[in-house]
Amino acid sequence: MLKGVLATIGLVFALAGPSTVTGAPLDGFVIGHVPRDVGSSVSDFAYEPDEGIACASRVWERSTGSGGHAVDLTVVVLRGAGLTSLGELRSVMARHHERAPDSWSATRVGAQPGLRADGHVFWLVEPGVGVSVTIYAERFGSGELMAVAEGVRPR
């Protein structure tokens, strides 16, 4: 399933091209903190991983020096009528990250309950709207993950 999502992202990128406006809101959300050494290649993507779930994502990448690229940070805003609870959002995340639903542990993102594991945190902003932040944990650490997450707020 994740391969299908990544293929969809690639297709959207190929058809629509990237947006490199880093400071622009992402689907109604401001990203108030980005780690200092995050990659400078910034792209926005829109995709539908499940019927009824629309995603807007911003990805920061850097060159690895060997001709490749590595993703440092991804912020995704998910919207859909089926996102009625944190449990429903967890089900979507489990399918698309191919993880067991219980592999995330409870956390808080500001005042909101969320779930977190291995460089990834997500939370339900309100029914129908969730946010997911994934960071290259070995490079930035969990403190930066939470700083990015807590800096994502409605515009």
JORA-V823743 format. One line per field, one symbol per residue. psi: psi as a letter, one per 20 degrees, with the letter a starting at -180 (. if undefined). A space follows every 50 residues. Layout:
# JORA-V823743
psi = ???
This chain:
# JORA-V823743
psi = ghhgghggghggghghrqpkngiqqoljqpnippqgjqqiopqqqprnhq piopppqppprqpiikiaqpphpppppppqhimirhggghggggghjlqp hjiqqqapocipqaqqqljpqqqogrpiprqpppqnhhhhrhghghgggi ipqq.
